[in-house]
Amino acid sequence: MAIARFPSLVMDCPDPAALAAFYGALLDWKVTVSEGWAEIRADYGQCICFQQVHGYTPPVWPGQDVPQQMHLDVMVDDLDAAGAAVLALGASKHAHQPGESFRVFLDPAGHPFCLCVN
């Protein structure tokens, strides 16, 4: 028996509203913002939350001096089109690209995430 229906992921960041706007646009999810906190929510209930951390230090990937702590894999149909779209939203493409079926980007707060195709 499941205890919960949907897990939520909470990401530390310097500006919760900005990061929620980025991921809300990427996933087409509703954005809700309050003081020091923001969240995006899918129509079916899945939620990603963003909490403000003063003195936030972004991960340094692929090194482990400041570990990535987590990352999102976002499934897409077309890597080139999706890559252009996330760049337009404020992401940056990481110089280190270790695979052919995915591409590594950094969100506006520096968290690595991957665009992936099957």
N, CA, C and O atoms as a printed pandas DataFrame, in Angstrom:
     atom_number atom_name residue_name chain_id  residue_number  x_coord  y_coord  z_coord
0              1         N          MET        A               1    0.838   -1.180    0.000
1              2        CA          MET        A               1    0.000    0.000    0.000
2              3         C          MET        A               1    0.884    1.245    0.000
3              4         O          MET        A               1    1.789    1.372    0.825
4              5         N          ALA        A               2    0.620    2.154   -0.923
5              6        CA          ALA        A               2    1.387    3.396   -1.008
6              7         C          ALA        A               2    0.954    4.363    0.083
7              8         O          ALA        A               2   -0.231    4.469    0.397
8              9         N          ILE        A               3    1.904    5.054    0.648
9             10        CA          ILE        A               3    1.615    6.061    1.664
10            11         C          ILE        A               3    1.262    7.388    1.021
11            12         O          ILE        A               3    0.414    8.123    1.527
12            13         N          ALA        A               4    1.913    7.697   -0.100
13            14        CA          ALA        A               4    1.682    8.964   -0.785
14            15         C          ALA        A               4    1.426    8.709   -2.261
15            16         O          ALA        A               4    1.821    7.673   -2.795
16            17         N          ARG        A               5    0.772    9.644   -2.912
17            18        CA          ARG        A               5    0.489    9.503   -4.335
18            19         C          ARG        A               5    1.586   10.092   -5.204
19            20         O          ARG        A               5    1.967    9.486   -6.206
20            21         N          PHE        A               6    2.100   11.256   -4.845
21            22        CA          PHE        A               6    3.093   11.936   -5.662
22            23         C          PHE        A               6    4.260   12.397   -4.807
23            24         O          PHE        A               6    4.053   13.059   -3.791
24            25         N          PRO        A               7    5.473   12.062   -5.195
25            26        CA          PRO        A               7    6.611   12.656   -4.498
26            27         C          PRO        A               7    6.820   14.083   -5.001
27            28         O          PRO        A               7    6.469   14.407   -6.136
28            29         N          SER        A               8    7.382   14.914   -4.167
29            30        CA          SER        A               8    7.781   16.257   -4.578
30            31         C          SER        A               8    9.292   16.359   -4.445
31            32         O          SER        A               8    9.888   15.811   -3.517
32            33         N          LEU        A               9    9.880   17.046   -5.355
33            34        CA          LEU        A               9   11.297   17.328   -5.320
34            35         C          LEU        A               9   11.446   18.772   -4.877
35            36         O          LEU        A               9   10.754   19.646   -5.399
36            37         N          VAL        A              10   12.337   19.046   -3.922
37            38        CA          VAL        A              10   12.592   20.408   -3.468
38            39         C          VAL        A              10   14.034   20.755   -3.817
39            40         O          VAL        A              10   14.964   20.040   -3.446
40            41         N          MET        A              11   14.205   21.854   -4.531
41            42        CA          MET        A              11   15.522   22.289   -4.976
42            43         C          MET        A              11   15.909   23.579   -4.263
43            44         O          MET        A              11   15.132   24.533   -4.230
44            45         N          ASP        A              12   17.121   23.604   -3.689
45            46        CA          ASP        A              12   17.666   24.839   -3.139
46            47         C          ASP        A              12   18.082   25.751   -4.286
47            48         O          ASP        A              12   18.520   25.270   -5.331
48            49         N          CYS        A              13   17.949   27.062   -4.102
49            50        CA          CYS        A              13   18.314   28.004   -5.155
50            51         C          CYS        A              13   18.355   29.414   -4.578
51            52         O          CYS        A              13   17.851   29.645   -3.479
52            53         N          PRO        A              14   18.949   30.359   -5.304
53            54        CA          PRO        A              14   18.980   31.732   -4.803
54            55         C          PRO        A              14   17.685   32.507   -5.060
55            56         O          PRO        A              14   17.366   33.427   -4.308
56            57         N          ASP        A              15   16.930   32.151   -6.115
57            58        CA          ASP        A              15   15.734   32.905   -6.511
58            59         C          ASP        A              15   14.627   31.926   -6.908
59            60         O          ASP        A              15   14.521   31.544   -8.073
60            61         N          PRO        A              16   13.796   31.519   -5.927
61            62        CA          PRO        A              16   12.757   30.525   -6.213
62            63         C          PRO        A              16   11.795   30.920   -7.335
63            64         O          PRO        A              16   11.426   30.077   -8.152
64            65         N          ALA        A              17   11.385   32.187   -7.385
65            66        CA          ALA        A              17   10.436   32.613   -8.422
66            67         C          ALA        A              17   11.031   32.448   -9.812
67            68         O          ALA        A              17   10.352   31.982  -10.727
68            69         N          ALA        A              18   12.291   32.825   -9.978
69            70        CA          ALA        A              18   12.934   32.717  -11.290
70            71         C          ALA        A              18   13.095   31.260  -11.715
71            72         O          ALA        A              18   12.861   30.920  -12.875
72            73         N          LEU        A              19   13.495   30.401  -10.777
73            74        CA          LEU        A              19   13.685   28.999  -11.140
74            75         C          LEU        A              19   12.340   28.316  -11.408
75            76         O          LEU        A              19   12.242   27.473  -12.300
76            77         N          ALA        A              20   11.317   28.672  -10.649
77            78        CA          ALA        A              20    9.980   28.126  -10.907
78            79         C          ALA        A              20    9.471   28.580  -12.271
79            80         O          ALA        A              20    8.854   27.793  -12.989
80            81         N          ALA        A              21    9.718   29.829  -12.635
81            82        CA          ALA        A              21    9.304   30.317  -13.951
82            83         C          ALA        A              21    9.996   29.523  -15.059
83            84         O          ALA        A              21    9.368   29.163  -16.055
84            85         N          PHE        A              22   11.291   29.251  -14.882
85            86        CA          PHE        A              22   12.044   28.474  -15.871
86            87         C          PHE        A              22   11.451   27.079  -16.033
87            88         O          PHE        A              22   11.100   26.684  -17.145
88            89         N          TYR        A              23   11.333   26.318  -14.926
89            90        CA          TYR        A              23   10.825   24.950  -15.027
90            91         C          TYR        A              23    9.329   24.919  -15.347
91            92         O          TYR        A              23    8.864   23.993  -16.012
92            93         N          GLY        A              24    8.577   25.904  -14.891
93            94        CA          GLY        A              24    7.157   25.971  -15.246
94            95         C          GLY        A              24    6.980   26.115  -16.749
95            96         O          GLY        A              24    6.116   25.465  -17.337
96            97         N          ALA        A              25    7.795   26.964  -17.379
97            98        CA          ALA        A              25    7.728   27.126  -18.836
98            99         C          ALA        A              25    8.230   25.874  -19.554
99           100         O          ALA        A              25    7.653   25.466  -20.562
100          101         N          LEU        A              26    9.303   25.262  -19.041
101          102        CA          LEU        A              26    9.847   24.058  -19.651
102          103         C          LEU        A              26    8.824   22.929  -19.674
103          104         O          LEU        A              26    8.679   22.242  -20.685
104          105         N          LEU        A              27    8.115   22.732  -18.563
105          106        CA          LEU        A              27    7.188   21.605  -18.428
106          107         C          LEU        A              27    5.728   21.982  -18.661
107          108         O          LEU        A              27    4.864   21.105  -18.679
108          109         N          ASP        A              28    5.438   23.272  -18.839
109          110        CA          ASP        A              28    4.076   23.771  -18.991
110          111         C          ASP        A              28    3.229   23.427  -17.760
111          112         O          ASP        A              28    2.114   22.917  -17.876
112          113         N          TRP        A              29    3.788   23.719  -16.578
113          114        CA          TRP        A              29    3.122   23.498  -15.302
114          115         C          TRP        A              29    2.804   24.839  -14.656
115          116         O          TRP        A              29    3.481   25.837  -14.906
116          117         N          LYS        A              30    1.772   24.853  -13.827
117          118        CA          LYS        A              30    1.343   26.066  -13.125
118          119         C          LYS        A              30    2.380   26.473  -12.080
119          120         O          LYS        A              30    2.893   25.632  -11.341
120          121         N          VAL        A              31    2.684   27.768  -12.024
121          122        CA          VAL        A              31    3.670   28.321  -11.088
122          123         C          VAL        A              31    2.954   29.054   -9.955
123          124         O          VAL        A              31    2.044   29.847  -10.198
124          125         N          THR        A              32    3.370   28.784   -8.716
125          126        CA          THR        A              32    2.882   29.492   -7.539
126          127         C          THR        A              32    4.100   29.979   -6.757
127          128         O          THR        A              32    5.031   29.216   -6.498
128          129         N          VAL        A              33    4.082   31.261   -6.384
129          130        CA          VAL        A              33    5.234   31.860   -5.712
130          131         C          VAL        A              33    4.795   32.486   -4.393
131          132         O          VAL        A              33    3.746   33.127   -4.324
132          133         N          SER        A              34    5.598   32.299   -3.347
133          134        CA          SER        A              34    5.422   33.006   -2.078
134          135         C          SER        A              34    6.810   33.421   -1.582
135          136         O          SER        A              34    7.809   33.134   -2.242
136          137         N          GLU        A              35    6.883   34.072   -0.462
137          138        CA          GLU        A              35    8.151   34.579    0.061
138          139         C          GLU        A              35    9.142   33.444    0.300
139          140         O          GLU        A              35    8.903   32.573    1.137
140          141         N          GLY        A              36   10.257   33.454   -0.436
141          142        CA          GLY        A              36   11.307   32.462   -0.243
142          143         C          GLY        A              36   10.977   31.065   -0.739
143          144         O          GLY        A              36   11.718   30.123   -0.457
144          145         N          TRP        A              37    9.887   30.912   -1.469
145          146        CA          TRP        A              37    9.409   29.592   -1.881
146          147         C          TRP        A              37    8.626   29.724   -3.179
147          148         O          TRP        A              37    7.959   30.733   -3.408
148          149         N          ALA        A              38    8.708   28.722   -4.012
149          150        CA          ALA        A              38    7.871   28.652   -5.213
150          151         C          ALA        A              38    7.677   27.189   -5.554
151          152         O          ALA        A              38    8.451   26.328   -5.135
152          153         N          GLU        A              39    6.641   26.923   -6.314
153          154        CA          GLU        A              39    6.427   25.553   -6.762
154          155         C          GLU        A              39    5.788   25.565   -8.139
155          156         O          GLU        A              39    5.137   26.528   -8.545
156          157         N          ILE        A              40    5.997   24.463   -8.839
157          158        CA          ILE        A              40    5.297   24.231  -10.094
158          159         C          ILE        A              40    4.517   22.940   -9.926
159          160         O          ILE        A              40    4.971   22.011   -9.258
160          161         N          ARG        A              41    3.347   22.888  -10.532
161          162        CA          ARG        A              41    2.475   21.721  -10.343
162          163         C          ARG        A              41    1.837   21.341  -11.674
163          164         O          ARG        A              41    1.312   22.180  -12.405
164          165         N          ALA        A              42    1.903   20.049  -11.956
165          166        CA          ALA        A              42    1.248   19.494  -13.135
166          167         C          ALA        A              42   -0.250   19.359  -12.878
167          168         O          ALA        A              42   -0.689   19.338  -11.728
168          169         N          ASP        A              43   -1.019   19.268  -13.937
169          170        CA          ASP        A              43   -2.467   19.080  -13.801
170          171         C          ASP        A              43   -2.809   17.815  -13.022
171          172         O          ASP        A              43   -3.838   17.766  -12.348
172          173         N          TYR        A              44   -1.965   16.800  -13.105
173          174        CA          TYR        A              44   -2.232   15.530  -12.429
174          175         C          TYR        A              44   -1.666   15.497  -11.006
175          176         O          TYR        A              44   -1.784   14.477  -10.326
176          177         N          GLY        A              45   -1.055   16.594  -10.543
177          178        CA          GLY        A              45   -0.653   16.694   -9.149
178          179         C          GLY        A              45    0.833   16.684   -8.862
179          180         O          GLY        A              45    1.231   17.141   -7.791
180          181         N          GLN        A              46    1.665   16.198   -9.740
181          182        CA          GLN        A              46    3.109   16.175   -9.502
182          183         C          GLN        A              46    3.620   17.581   -9.241
183          184         O          GLN        A              46    3.165   18.534   -9.874
184          185         N          CYS        A              47    4.569   17.723   -8.307
185          186        CA          CYS        A              47    5.023   19.042   -7.885
186          187         C          CYS        A              47    6.543   19.068   -7.742
187          188         O          CYS        A              47    7.151   18.105   -7.274
188          189         N          ILE        A              48    7.145   20.181   -8.152
189          190        CA          ILE        A              48    8.546   20.469   -7.887
190          191         C          ILE        A              48    8.571   21.805   -7.156
191          192         O          ILE        A              48    7.952   22.777   -7.591
192          193         N          CYS        A              49    9.305   21.839   -6.025
193          194        CA          CYS        A              49    9.354   23.032   -5.189
194          195         C          CYS        A              49   10.761   23.629   -5.207
195          196         O          CYS        A              49   11.747   22.932   -5.448
196          197         N          PHE        A              50   10.829   24.930   -4.947
197          198        CA          PHE        A              50   12.086   25.664   -4.963
198          199         C          PHE        A              50   12.145   26.515   -3.702
199          200         O          PHE        A              50   11.258   27.329   -3.449
200          201         N          GLN        A              51   13.214   26.316   -2.903
201          202        CA          GLN        A              51   13.338   27.084   -1.665
202          203         C          GLN        A              51   14.576   27.961   -1.714
203          204         O          GLN        A              51   15.634   27.552   -2.193
204          205         N          GLN        A              52   14.418   29.173   -1.209
205          206        CA          GLN        A              52   15.512   30.138   -1.232
206          207         C          GLN        A              52   16.559   29.770   -0.189
207          208         O          GLN        A              52   16.236   29.489    0.965
208          209         N          VAL        A              53   17.814   29.777   -0.616
209          210        CA          VAL        A              53   18.941   29.543    0.271
210          211         C          VAL        A              53   19.898   30.709    0.080
211          212         O          VAL        A              53   20.438   30.903   -1.009
212          213         N          HIS        A              54   20.108   31.480    1.132
213          214        CA          HIS        A              54   21.045   32.596    1.062
214          215         C          HIS        A              54   22.462   32.030    1.030
215          216         O          HIS        A              54   22.776   31.103    1.776
216          217         N          GLY        A              55   23.305   32.573    0.185
217          218        CA          GLY        A              55   24.661   32.069    0.031
218          219         C          GLY        A              55   24.727   30.784   -0.773
219          220         O          GLY        A              55   25.706   30.043   -0.692
220          221         N          TYR        A              56   23.687   30.521   -1.549
221          222        CA          TYR        A              56   23.629   29.313   -2.374
222          223         C          TYR        A              56   24.867   29.189   -3.271
223          224         O          TYR        A              56   25.298   30.162   -3.889
224          225         N          THR        A              57   25.424   27.987   -3.331
225          226        CA          THR        A              57   26.542   27.685   -4.218
226          227         C          THR        A              57   26.082   26.637   -5.219
227          228         O          THR        A              57   25.708   25.535   -4.818
228          229         N          PRO        A              58   26.098   26.951   -6.517
229          230        CA          PRO        A              58   25.646   25.962   -7.503
230          231         C          PRO        A              58   26.611   24.788   -7.600
231          232         O          PRO        A              58   27.799   24.933   -7.311
232          233         N          PRO        A              59   26.110   23.634   -8.004
233          234        CA          PRO        A              59   26.983   22.479   -8.180
234          235         C          PRO        A              59   27.977   22.720   -9.308
235          236         O          PRO        A              59   27.732   23.516  -10.215
236          237         N          VAL        A              60   29.097   22.020   -9.235
237          238        CA          VAL        A              60   30.105   22.061  -10.280
238          239         C          VAL        A              60   30.138   20.670  -10.909
239          240         O          VAL        A              60   30.638   19.717  -10.311
240          241         N          TRP        A              61   29.613   20.570  -12.095
241          242        CA          TRP        A              61   29.481   19.286  -12.770
242          243         C          TRP        A              61   30.400   19.268  -13.974
243          244         O          TRP        A              61   30.481   20.290  -14.656
244          245         N          PRO        A              62   31.100   18.192  -14.290
245          246        CA          PRO        A              62   30.961   16.849  -13.742
246          247         C          PRO        A              62   31.834   16.565  -12.529
247          248         O          PRO        A              62   31.816   15.441  -12.026
248          249         N          GLY        A              63   32.590   17.530  -12.041
249          250        CA          GLY        A              63   33.414   17.319  -10.853
250          251         C          GLY        A              63   32.579   17.133   -9.612
251          252         O          GLY        A              63   31.357   17.280   -9.649
252          253         N          GLN        A              64   33.224   16.813   -8.522
253          254        CA          GLN        A              64   32.517   16.578   -7.265
254          255         C          GLN        A              64   32.976   17.521   -6.152
255          256         O          GLN        A              64   32.689   17.272   -4.981
256          257         N          ASP        A              65   33.689   18.609   -6.501
257          258        CA          ASP        A              65   34.067   19.578   -5.476
258          259         C          ASP        A              65   32.824   20.177   -4.820
259          260         O          ASP        A              65   32.768   20.344   -3.601
260          261         N          VAL        A              66   31.845   20.492   -5.635
261          262        CA          VAL        A              66   30.514   20.881   -5.158
262          263         C          VAL        A              66   29.551   19.950   -5.897
263          264         O          VAL        A              66   29.170   20.251   -7.028
264          265         N          PRO        A              67   29.140   18.810   -5.282
265          266        CA          PRO        A              67   28.358   17.791   -5.987
266          267         C          PRO        A              67   27.024   18.317   -6.498
267          268         O          PRO        A              67   26.454   19.265   -5.957
268          269         N          GLN        A              68   26.539   17.662   -7.572
269          270        CA          GLN        A              68   25.281   18.096   -8.167
270          271         C          GLN        A              68   24.083   17.844   -7.264
271          272         O          GLN        A              68   23.067   18.517   -7.435
272          273         N          GLN        A              69   24.137   16.937   -6.334
273          274        CA          GLN        A              69   23.099   16.674   -5.342
274          275         C          GLN        A              69   21.837   16.064   -5.940
275          276         O          GLN        A              69   21.205   15.228   -5.293
276          277         N          MET        A              70   21.458   16.443   -7.124
277          278        CA          MET        A              70   20.304   15.882   -7.833
278          279         C          MET        A              70   20.327   16.424   -9.252
279          280         O          MET        A              70   21.015   17.402   -9.543
280          281         N          HIS        A              71   19.568   15.781  -10.132
281          282        CA          HIS        A              71   19.335   16.368  -11.446
282          283         C          HIS        A              71   18.055   15.790  -12.015
283          284         O          HIS        A              71   17.595   14.727  -11.600
284          285         N          LEU        A              72   17.494   16.500  -12.963
285          286        CA          LEU        A              72   16.278   16.055  -13.636
286          287         C          LEU        A              72   16.629   15.548  -15.023
287          288         O          LEU        A              72   17.454   16.141  -15.718
288          289         N          ASP        A              73   16.006   14.456  -15.423
289          290        CA          ASP        A              73   16.034   13.995  -16.810
290          291         C          ASP        A              73   14.674   14.325  -17.408
291          292         O          ASP        A              73   13.643   13.888  -16.896
292          293         N          VAL        A              74   14.672   15.091  -18.484
293          294        CA          VAL        A              74   13.430   15.511  -19.139
294          295         C          VAL        A              74   13.383   14.831  -20.498
295          296         O          VAL        A              74   14.246   15.068  -21.342
296          297         N          MET        A              75   12.384   13.991  -20.713
297          298        CA          MET        A              75   12.246   13.255  -21.968
298          299         C          MET        A              75   11.685   14.185  -23.042
299          300         O          MET        A              75   10.702   14.889  -22.810
300          301         N          VAL        A              76   12.318   14.185  -24.221
301          302        CA          VAL        A              76   11.898   15.033  -25.332
302          303         C          VAL        A              76   11.883   14.207  -26.620
303          304         O          VAL        A              76   12.487   13.137  -26.688
304          305         N          ASP        A              77   11.193   14.710  -27.625
305          306        CA          ASP        A              77   11.149   14.037  -28.919
306          307         C          ASP        A              77   12.306   14.439  -29.822
307          308         O          ASP        A              77   12.763   13.637  -30.637
308          309         N          ASP        A              78   12.782   15.670  -29.686
309          310        CA          ASP        A              78   13.808   16.208  -30.587
310          311         C          ASP        A              78   14.824   16.991  -29.754
311          312         O          ASP        A              78   14.501   18.046  -29.208
312          313         N          LEU        A              79   16.050   16.477  -29.658
313          314        CA          LEU        A              79   17.076   17.115  -28.833
314          315         C          LEU        A              79   17.418   18.523  -29.310
315          316         O          LEU        A              79   17.609   19.425  -28.495
316          317         N          ASP        A              80   17.496   18.716  -30.627
317          318        CA          ASP        A              80   17.859   20.039  -31.143
318          319         C          ASP        A              80   16.787   21.075  -30.835
319          320         O          ASP        A              80   17.095   22.169  -30.361
320          321         N          ALA        A              81   15.542   20.740  -31.100
321          322        CA          ALA        A              81   14.445   21.677  -30.846
322          323         C          ALA        A              81   14.298   21.959  -29.350
323          324         O          ALA        A              81   14.127   23.108  -28.944
324          325         N          ALA        A              82   14.364   20.915  -28.540
325          326        CA          ALA        A              82   14.240   21.101  -27.091
326          327         C          ALA        A              82   15.423   21.892  -26.546
327          328         O          ALA        A              82   15.255   22.727  -25.657
328          329         N          GLY        A              83   16.616   21.635  -27.073
329          330        CA          GLY        A              83   17.789   22.383  -26.645
330          331         C          GLY        A              83   17.649   23.864  -26.934
331          332         O          GLY        A              83   17.958   24.697  -26.082
332          333         N          ALA        A              84   17.190   24.195  -28.119
333          334        CA          ALA        A              84   16.975   25.598  -28.467
334          335         C          ALA        A              84   15.933   26.232  -27.545
335          336         O          ALA        A              84   16.075   27.387  -27.145
336          337         N          ALA        A              85   14.894   25.480  -27.213
337          338        CA          ALA        A              85   13.831   26.004  -26.356
338          339         C          ALA        A              85   14.330   26.287  -24.942
339          340         O          ALA        A              85   14.002   27.330  -24.376
340          341         N          VAL        A              86   15.122   25.372  -24.353
341          342        CA          VAL        A              86   15.589   25.625  -22.987
342          343         C          VAL        A              86   16.624   26.749  -22.948
343          344         O          VAL        A              86   16.714   27.474  -21.957
344          345         N          LEU        A              87   17.406   26.898  -24.019
345          346        CA          LEU        A              87   18.331   28.028  -24.081
346          347         C          LEU        A              87   17.556   29.342  -24.102
347          348         O          LEU        A              87   17.955   30.308  -23.451
348          349         N          ALA        A              88   16.454   29.384  -24.843
349          350        CA          ALA        A              88   15.617   30.576  -24.904
350          351         C          ALA        A              88   14.977   30.887  -23.551
351          352         O          ALA        A              88   14.680   32.044  -23.253
352          353         N          LEU        A              89   14.766   29.852  -22.731
353          354        CA          LEU        A              89   14.185   30.047  -21.400
354          355         C          LEU        A              89   15.212   30.511  -20.377
355          356         O          LEU        A              89   14.841   30.936  -19.283
356          357         N          GLY        A              90   16.502   30.438  -20.714
357          358        CA          GLY        A              90   17.530   30.895  -19.781
358          359         C          GLY        A              90   18.522   29.841  -19.348
359          360         O          GLY        A              90   19.401   30.132  -18.536
360          361         N          ALA        A              91   18.413   28.627  -19.858
361          362        CA          ALA        A              91   19.392   27.586  -19.542
362          363         C          ALA        A              91   20.679   27.852  -20.306
363          364         O          ALA        A              91   20.718   28.676  -21.220
364          365         N          SER        A              92   21.719   27.146  -19.920
365          366        CA          SER        A              92   22.961   27.166  -20.687
366          367         C          SER        A              92   23.376   25.724  -20.940
367          368         O          SER        A              92   23.141   24.845  -20.111
368          369         N          LYS        A              93   23.992   25.491  -22.089
369          370        CA          LYS        A              93   24.452   24.148  -22.433
370          371         C          LYS        A              93   25.821   23.941  -21.813
371          372         O          LYS        A              93   26.714   24.774  -21.968
372          373         N          HIS        A              94   25.983   22.831  -21.113
373          374        CA          HIS        A              94   27.263   22.543  -20.478
374          375         C          HIS        A              94   28.279   22.121  -21.526
375          376         O          HIS        A              94   27.924   21.470  -22.508
376          377         N          ALA        A              95   29.527   22.483  -21.328
377          378        CA          ALA        A              95   30.592   22.118  -22.273
378          379         C          ALA        A              95   30.828   20.614  -22.318
379          380         O          ALA        A              95   31.189   20.076  -23.365
380          381         N          HIS        A              96   30.627   19.928  -21.190
381          382        CA          HIS        A              96   30.859   18.479  -21.120
382          383         C          HIS        A              96   29.581   17.741  -21.525
383          384         O          HIS        A              96   28.565   17.822  -20.834
384          385         N          GLN        A              97   29.638   17.034  -22.631
385          386        CA          GLN        A              97   28.489   16.281  -23.147
386          387         C          GLN        A              97   28.913   14.814  -23.296
387          388         O          GLN        A              97   29.482   14.442  -24.323
388          389         N          PRO        A              98   28.644   13.976  -22.284
389          390        CA          PRO        A              98   29.192   12.626  -22.273
390          391         C          PRO        A              98   28.407   11.569  -23.050
391          392         O          PRO        A              98   28.836   10.416  -23.092
392          393         N          GLY        A              99   27.278   11.913  -23.664
393          394        CA          GLY        A              99   26.484   10.893  -24.342
394          395         C          GLY        A              99   25.912   11.373  -25.651
395          396         O          GLY        A              99   26.024   12.549  -25.994
396          397         N          GLU        A             100   25.295   10.462  -26.386
397          398        CA          GLU        A             100   24.673   10.768  -27.678
398          399         C          GLU        A             100   23.153   10.891  -27.583
399          400         O          GLU        A             100   22.542   11.599  -28.383
400          401         N          SER        A             101   22.538   10.211  -26.615
401          402        CA          SER        A             101   21.079   10.199  -26.524
402          403         C          SER        A             101   20.545   11.216  -25.529
403          404         O          SER        A             101   19.350   11.228  -25.235
404          405         N          PHE        A             102   21.417   12.067  -25.011
405          406        CA          PHE        A             102   20.998   13.105  -24.077
406          407         C          PHE        A             102   21.959   14.278  -24.170
407          408         O          PHE        A             102   23.074   14.149  -24.676
408          409         N          ARG        A             103   21.508   15.424  -23.675
409          410        CA          ARG        A             103   22.340   16.624  -23.622
410          411         C          ARG        A             103   22.223   17.233  -22.232
411          412         O          ARG        A             103   21.144   17.257  -21.639
412          413         N          VAL        A             104   23.331   17.718  -21.728
413          414        CA          VAL        A             104   23.388   18.277  -20.381
414          415         C          VAL        A             104   23.306   19.800  -20.467
415          416         O          VAL        A             104   24.043   20.436  -21.220
416          417         N          PHE        A             105   22.403   20.364  -19.686
417          418        CA          PHE        A             105   22.226   21.808  -19.582
418          419         C          PHE        A             105   22.292   22.198  -18.112
419          420         O          PHE        A             105   22.221   21.345  -17.228
420          421         N          LEU        A             106   22.428   23.479  -17.866
421          422        CA          LEU        A             106   22.358   24.021  -16.519
422          423         C          LEU        A             106   21.176   24.972  -16.460
423          424         O          LEU        A             106   21.013   25.826  -17.331
424          425         N          ASP        A             107   20.342   24.821  -15.420
425          426        CA          ASP        A             107   19.222   25.746  -15.272
426          427         C          ASP        A             107   19.766   27.107  -14.835
427          428         O          ASP        A             107   20.966   27.229  -14.589
428          429         N          PRO        A             108   18.913   28.134  -14.732
429          430        CA          PRO        A             108   19.414   29.466  -14.388
430          431         C          PRO        A             108   20.127   29.549  -13.034
431          432         O          PRO        A             108   20.881   30.496  -12.807
432          433         N          ALA        A             109   19.911   28.588  -12.130
433          434        CA          ALA        A             109   20.604   28.585  -10.836
434          435         C          ALA        A             109   21.832   27.683  -10.844
435          436         O          ALA        A             109   22.508   27.558   -9.823
436          437         N          GLY        A             110   22.134   27.047  -11.988
437          438        CA          GLY        A             110   23.322   26.222  -12.105
438          439         C          GLY        A             110   23.130   24.735  -11.879
439          440         O          GLY        A             110   24.107   23.987  -11.902
440          441         N          HIS        A             111   21.879   24.270  -11.658
441          442        CA          HIS        A             111   21.640   22.833  -11.495
442          443         C          HIS        A             111   21.732   22.128  -12.851
443          444         O          HIS        A             111   21.115   22.576  -13.817
444          445         N          PRO        A             112   22.486   21.041  -12.937
445          446        CA          PRO        A             112   22.495   20.272  -14.179
446          447         C          PRO        A             112   21.144   19.589  -14.401
447          448         O          PRO        A             112   20.514   19.127  -13.449
448          449         N          PHE        A             113   20.709   19.527  -15.637
449          450        CA          PHE        A             113   19.572   18.703  -16.022
450          451         C          PHE        A             113   19.838   18.198  -17.427
451          452         O          PHE        A             113   20.616   18.789  -18.176
452          453         N          CYS        A             114   19.178   17.091  -17.779
453          454        CA          CYS        A             114   19.420   16.479  -19.083
454          455         C          CYS        A             114   18.145   16.463  -19.904
455          456         O          CYS        A             114   17.057   16.199  -19.392
456          457         N          LEU        A             115   18.300   16.747  -21.180
457          458        CA          LEU        A             115   17.250   16.486  -22.158
458          459         C          LEU        A             115   17.592   15.132  -22.759
459          460         O          LEU        A             115   18.718   14.925  -23.212
460          461         N          CYS        A             116   16.643   14.211  -22.770
461          462        CA          CYS        A             116   16.896   12.828  -23.159
462          463         C          CYS        A             116   15.907   12.361  -24.215
463          464         O          CYS        A             116   14.744   12.765  -24.214
464          465         N          VAL        A             117   16.376   11.511  -25.111
465          466        CA          VAL        A             117   15.493   10.804  -26.034
466          467         C          VAL        A             117   15.668    9.315  -25.770
467          468         O          VAL        A             117   16.711    8.867  -25.295
468          469         N          ASN        A             118   14.631    8.569  -26.088
469          470        CA          ASN        A             118   14.710    7.100  -25.876
470          471         C          ASN        A             118   15.656    6.473  -26.860
471          472         O          ASN        A             118   15.852    5.258  -26.840
